[in-house]
Amino acid sequence: MEPAKLEKLPRKPYEAELVRLQAELVVLQEWVRSTGARVVVVFEGRDAAGKGGAIKRVTEHLSPRVARVAALPAPTERQRSQWYFQRYVEHLPAAGEVVLFDRSWYNRAGVERVMGFCTQDEYHRFLHQCPLFERMLVEDGIHLLKYWFSVSDHEQERRFRARRDDPMRRWKLSPMDLESITRWEDYSRAKDEMFVHTDIPEARWNVVESEDKRRARINMIAHLLSAVPYHEIPTMELDFPKRPPSRGYQRTPREEQHYVPDHAGTLSTQ
């Protein structure tokens, strides 16, 4: 069934609400840091569904010492010989950290399954072990949130074409992305089967309708804030000290240092 067509969220209310939500994300960050909470957010979905843009808006005003993104490359030969979840475990948060997985262990149920990068035994073992793995994370106190960004085939292709024609974003388009166009139904079936096995009460899949990227970002961040039981942590008042009197320091002469050329000064102010 095609998603209901929603009017694109205008920029002005989008930007106003995004600022408000991002301010709340900072409050959540301070709660995580102060309480030693651990938060894992999994971003999955179709290629060009808007996962990267959502991650960027979540982390935009957060400290990289608290909130970090895990975007793992293809596994090495050594990692291929390990327990499948092992390399992901290395990136799980310690106390006071938030980790956002830009794609995750669900690669095995998606691209690896569709493109034949894993065996049938490896695939079925994943479907069996994944709910057990995620239950262990939750039982250990990790707040685990999983988001699936959903986009139509027509919108996905439009975004692919926009990337191809934009020199600043062309790097985002790969032959593997284009392969997903011809394998649309294969990916759909793989996603449906994945949901059957891994949409568990302890870690539900939250579907983000992403035909409109602005709506998707606002909806996803609002849901994240509602799903974590954070509260505001009182902040310590900071008093600026008085600057002490000079003790005779003399700045090094400018001509003795190598300055970056003033490229900005060559720009027209008209």
N, C-alpha and C positions, 0 to 999 in steps of 0.2 A: 504494500500500500504506500503510495506517495505521501510524503508529509504535507500537512496543510500549509498553503502558501501564506507566509506572514509578511506584513509590510516591513521594509527595512527600517531598523531603528535609526532615527535621525542622529546626526553627529552631536548636537548640543546636549540632549538629555543623556546620550551615551557617555560623553566625556565627563559630565557632572556626576553621574552615578559611579563611573569608574574611579574617579578621585575619591569618592566617599568609601567605596569598597576597599580601595588600596590603603586608605587610612586605617580601616579595620584590620587589614592583613598585617599592618605594623603592630597593632595591638595584639593580634594573635601571635606574632613573632616574639614579642616580649613575654607573653605567657609561656610559650615554648621554652624560651631561654631561662626564665626564672624557675619554672617548675620541673625542668628536665624532661619534658614530654618528648615523644618521638612520633613524627608524622611522616607517612609515606603516601604520595599521590601518584597514581599511575595514569598516564595519558596514552590512550590507544585510539585507533580509528583509521579511516581511509586515508590514503595519501592525499595531501592538500586539503584535509578537513579542518585545519585551523588549530592543530595542537600546539605548534610552535608559537603562534601569536598569543594563545592563551597563557602559555608558560611565561612568555616575555612579560605580559601584563601582571601576572602573579608576582614575579620576582623583581619587578622594576624598582621598587623602593625598599626592598628587603636587604639585609646584610648577607653577603655571600658566605660569611662565617656561620650563619644560622641556616639559611635556605640555599641549597645547591641543586643543580640539575645533573642528573645522570643520563647521559646519552651514549650508550656503549657502542663501540665499533663492532665489526664482525669478529667472532671469536678466533683466537689463535689455535694452532694445532694442539697445543697443550691444553687449552681450555675446552676444546672439543672432546678431550679424553676425560674431563672431570664430570662429576655429577652436574646435571644441567643447570641447577639453580645456584651452583657454587659461586660463579662470578658475579651474580647479582647480590648475593649475601654480603660480599665485600663492600657494597655501596649503601647498605642499609644504615639508617641514622643511629648515632649515639645519642646520649641524653642531651636535650636542648637543641636538636637539629630537625630540619625538615628536608626531605629529599623528594624531588620531583623527577619521576622516570619518564623521559621522552622516548617512548616505547620501552618495553620491559621484557620480562620472561614470557610474555604473551606472543613474542615473535614466533615461538614454536607452533602456536595454534593458528597463526596467520600466514605470514610470508613463507616460513619454512614448510608449512603444510602444503600450501598452494603451489609453491615453486619446486617442491620435491627436494628441499635441502635437508630433510630428516626422513628417517625410515618410518614405516607404519608402527613398528614397535616403540620407537622413540616418541612418536606422536601420542599413542594411546597411553604410554607411561606418564607423559606430561599431564594428560587429562585426569589421570588417577591421582597423581602426586600434587598437582597445583592446589586443589582445595585443602589438602592436608598441610601444605607449606603455608598457605595464607592463614589457616586457622592457628598455626603455631605462632605466626607473627602477631596476630590479634591477642591470643592468649598471653603472650609475653608483654602486652601493654602497648603495642604499636597501634596508632590510629592509621588505619589503612583505607584509602579512598581510591576508587577505580572509576575513570571516566572514559566513555566511548564516544568519540566525536563522529556524528553521522552526517553524511552529505550525499546528495543525489549524484547519479552518474553524469548528468548534464552540467551541474555546477562544478563537479570535479574536473571535467574536461575543459571548462571555461577557465578555471584557475591554472590548469596545466598550460594552456595556450598563453595566458597572461605572463606566466613565468618564462616561457620560451621567448617571448617578445620583449622582455625587460632585462637589459644587461646586468642590472643590480641584483636580480633574483634568478637568473638563469642557472646558477650553481645548484639551486634547489631541485632542479628537474633532472632525473636520471633515467637511463633506459629501463630500470626496474619500475619506476613510476609509470612509464608509458605502457609497460607490460600489464599493469593493473587494469588498464582500459579494456583489453581483450579478455581479461580473466575476472571481470566484474562479478559474474554469478558464482564463480569458484570462491572468491573472497566472501561473498554473501553467505554461502553455505558453510564455509569455515567459521565465520563469525557466529552464525546461529548455533552450530554445534558447540563452539567454545562457551557460549552463554549457558547452554543446557547444563554443562558440567561445572562451570566456575562461578555462576551467579548464586553464591551461597549466602545464607542469612548473615554470617559474620563479615562478609565482604561483598556487598551487592555491586552489580554493575549499574552505573548512573549514565544514562544516555543523554548526550548533549546534542540537540538539534542545531546543526551548524551551517544551514543554508545562508544565514546572515551571520557573519563573523562577530559583529558587534553584539548581537543578542547572545551568541554562544559564550562570549567572554563574560558578559555580565551575569548570565544564568549560572555558569560554572563557578565563578568566584563566590557568588551569593550562596550557592549550595555548599561549597567548601566551608564557608564561615558558619553556616547553620549546622554542619555535621560535626564540628569539633567543639567540645564543651569548654571553650576558653573564656577568660574574663579579664578585665582590665587590671593591670598590675600598677600600683601607685609608683610614680616616678619620683626620683630624688631631685630636690631643688638644687640647681647649680649656680653658685655665686662666682662671678668673674673676679679674679684677684686683681689688686692694683699693680700696674706695671712699675717695676722698680726703676730708680733713677739710673741713667747711663753710667757705665764704669769705663768710658773712654774707647769703646769699640769703634773702629773705623772700617767701613765697608770696602772690600777690594775694588780697585778701579775697574769700571766696566770694560775698558779696552784690554784688560788682561784676561777676560773671559770670552768664551765662544758662545755667542747668542744665536738662537734660531732667527733666521731672517723674518722680517715683518711682512709676510705675504698678505696679511689682512689689510695692510696699508695700501696695497695696490688695487684694492677692490673699489668699485664706484659706490658712492653713498647716495646716488640719485635713485 
